[in-house]
Amino acid sequence: MVKKAPSPYDDYTARCPMLGHLVPFTYCREPGTELPCRKILDCWHERIDIEAFLRESLSLEELDAILAPPKQKISQIMELIRKAKEGK
């Protein structure tokens, strides 16, 4: 995974609705995956111009991936099973 360049918002914190506690903006940008958290727009829109930030730092394909609705849980489970069978 490529480390992203620092942003002026990296020291900001917000409550993460999925984790239930405060997290830094850097976590939302890189939550252990290549793409930012899918809830980054929901969590940060009141504090920073997150849409402009994402447009400047992501490709159109990456933005589309973030904005896509989450997969249903059963689809996620089936994909995990498939990957486990493939040895990934």
Short mmCIF file of the C-alpha atoms (twelve columns), coordinates in Angstrom:
data_MODEL
# 
_entry.id   MODEL 
# 
loop_
_atom_site.group_PDB 
_atom_site.id 
_atom_site.type_symbol 
_atom_site.label_atom_id 
_atom_site.label_alt_id 
_atom_site.label_comp_id 
_atom_site.label_asym_id 
_atom_site.label_seq_id 
_atom_site.Cartn_x 
_atom_site.Cartn_y 
_atom_site.Cartn_z 
_atom_site.pdbx_PDB_model_num 
ATOM 1  C CA . MET A 1  0.000   0.000   0.000   1 
ATOM 2  C CA . VAL A 2  1.344   3.429   -0.958  1 
ATOM 3  C CA . LYS A 3  1.520   6.014   1.826   1 
ATOM 4  C CA . LYS A 4  -0.552  9.070   0.954   1 
ATOM 5  C CA . ALA A 5  0.865   12.587  1.144   1 
ATOM 6  C CA . PRO A 6  0.009   14.502  4.331   1 
ATOM 7  C CA . SER A 7  -3.081  16.705  4.294   1 
ATOM 8  C CA . PRO A 8  -3.882  19.810  6.351   1 
ATOM 9  C CA . TYR A 9  -6.627  17.811  8.099   1 
ATOM 10 C CA . ASP A 10 -4.524  14.912  9.366   1 
ATOM 11 C CA . ASP A 11 -4.571  16.130  12.989  1 
ATOM 12 C CA . TYR A 12 -8.374  16.501  13.056  1 
ATOM 13 C CA . THR A 13 -10.418 13.877  14.899  1 
ATOM 14 C CA . ALA A 14 -14.033 12.787  14.638  1 
ATOM 15 C CA . ARG A 15 -16.186 10.072  16.149  1 
ATOM 16 C CA . CYS A 16 -16.281 7.006   13.943  1 
ATOM 17 C CA . PRO A 17 -19.812 5.557   13.817  1 
ATOM 18 C CA . MET A 18 -18.457 2.120   12.893  1 
ATOM 19 C CA . LEU A 19 -15.786 1.922   15.614  1 
ATOM 20 C CA . GLY A 20 -17.609 3.989   18.237  1 
ATOM 21 C CA . HIS A 21 -14.707 6.241   19.270  1 
ATOM 22 C CA . LEU A 22 -12.582 9.147   18.055  1 
ATOM 23 C CA . VAL A 23 -10.263 8.535   15.132  1 
ATOM 24 C CA . PRO A 24 -7.887  10.860  13.287  1 
ATOM 25 C CA . PHE A 25 -8.633  11.948  9.745   1 
ATOM 26 C CA . THR A 26 -5.631  9.890   8.631   1 
ATOM 27 C CA . TYR A 27 -7.459  6.725   9.694   1 
ATOM 28 C CA . CYS A 28 -10.472 7.664   7.568   1 
ATOM 29 C CA . ARG A 29 -8.183  8.299   4.602   1 
ATOM 30 C CA . GLU A 30 -6.384  4.959   5.013   1 
ATOM 31 C CA . PRO A 31 -8.414  2.494   7.108   1 
ATOM 32 C CA . GLY A 32 -6.154  -0.424  6.209   1 
ATOM 33 C CA . THR A 33 -7.274  -0.376  2.593   1 
ATOM 34 C CA . GLU A 34 -6.232  1.512   -0.534  1 
ATOM 35 C CA . LEU A 35 -9.431  3.555   -0.548  1 
ATOM 36 C CA . PRO A 36 -10.743 5.888   2.135   1 
ATOM 37 C CA . CYS A 37 -13.546 4.690   4.386   1 
ATOM 38 C CA . ARG A 38 -16.898 4.544   2.609   1 
ATOM 39 C CA . LYS A 39 -18.389 6.790   5.319   1 
ATOM 40 C CA . ILE A 40 -15.776 9.541   4.991   1 
ATOM 41 C CA . LEU A 41 -18.269 11.915  3.346   1 
ATOM 42 C CA . ASP A 42 -20.864 11.362  6.087   1 
ATOM 43 C CA . CYS A 43 -18.414 11.870  8.927   1 
ATOM 44 C CA . TRP A 44 -16.467 14.869  7.660   1 
ATOM 45 C CA . HIS A 45 -18.824 16.978  5.518   1 
ATOM 46 C CA . GLU A 46 -19.680 19.341  8.391   1 
ATOM 47 C CA . ARG A 47 -16.059 20.039  9.342   1 
ATOM 48 C CA . ILE A 48 -14.161 20.262  6.053   1 
ATOM 49 C CA . ASP A 49 -14.878 20.457  2.338   1 
ATOM 50 C CA . ILE A 50 -14.427 16.714  2.052   1 
ATOM 51 C CA . GLU A 51 -15.876 16.497  -1.453  1 
ATOM 52 C CA . ALA A 52 -13.267 18.908  -2.820  1 
ATOM 53 C CA . PHE A 53 -10.515 17.128  -0.904  1 
ATOM 54 C CA . LEU A 54 -11.507 13.741  -2.335  1 
ATOM 55 C CA . ARG A 55 -11.855 15.120  -5.879  1 
ATOM 56 C CA . GLU A 56 -8.305  16.485  -5.650  1 
ATOM 57 C CA . SER A 57 -6.765  13.362  -4.166  1 
ATOM 58 C CA . LEU A 58 -8.609  10.476  -5.862  1 
ATOM 59 C CA . SER A 59 -9.249  9.319   -9.409  1 
ATOM 60 C CA . LEU A 60 -12.783 9.140   -10.795 1 
ATOM 61 C CA . GLU A 61 -12.726 5.342   -10.458 1 
ATOM 62 C CA . GLU A 62 -11.732 5.598   -6.795  1 
ATOM 63 C CA . LEU A 63 -14.466 8.164   -6.138  1 
ATOM 64 C CA . ASP A 64 -17.013 5.901   -7.811  1 
ATOM 65 C CA . ALA A 65 -15.883 3.008   -5.606  1 
ATOM 66 C CA . ILE A 66 -16.352 5.068   -2.440  1 
ATOM 67 C CA . LEU A 67 -19.751 6.384   -3.520  1 
ATOM 68 C CA . ALA A 68 -21.079 2.974   -4.557  1 
ATOM 69 C CA . PRO A 69 -23.569 1.498   -2.110  1 
ATOM 70 C CA . PRO A 70 -22.097 -1.187  0.137   1 
ATOM 71 C CA . LYS A 71 -22.563 -4.790  -0.869  1 
ATOM 72 C CA . GLN A 72 -25.151 -6.810  0.987   1 
ATOM 73 C CA . LYS A 73 -23.707 -8.851  3.837   1 
ATOM 74 C CA . ILE A 74 -24.367 -12.166 2.107   1 
ATOM 75 C CA . SER A 75 -22.461 -10.952 -0.959  1 
ATOM 76 C CA . GLN A 76 -19.536 -9.951  1.246   1 
ATOM 77 C CA . ILE A 77 -19.548 -13.356 2.954   1 
ATOM 78 C CA . MET A 78 -19.689 -15.210 -0.359  1 
ATOM 79 C CA . GLU A 79 -16.786 -13.123 -1.703  1 
ATOM 80 C CA . LEU A 80 -14.712 -13.895 1.404   1 
ATOM 81 C CA . ILE A 81 -15.431 -17.611 0.993   1 
ATOM 82 C CA . ARG A 82 -14.426 -17.479 -2.676  1 
ATOM 83 C CA . LYS A 83 -11.162 -15.694 -1.851  1 
ATOM 84 C CA . ALA A 84 -10.398 -18.187 0.931   1 
ATOM 85 C CA . LYS A 85 -10.914 -21.073 -1.487  1 
ATOM 86 C CA . GLU A 86 -8.557  -19.400 -3.958  1 
ATOM 87 C CA . GLY A 87 -5.960  -19.045 -1.246  1 
ATOM 88 C CA . LYS A 88 -5.928  -15.250 -1.113  1 
# 
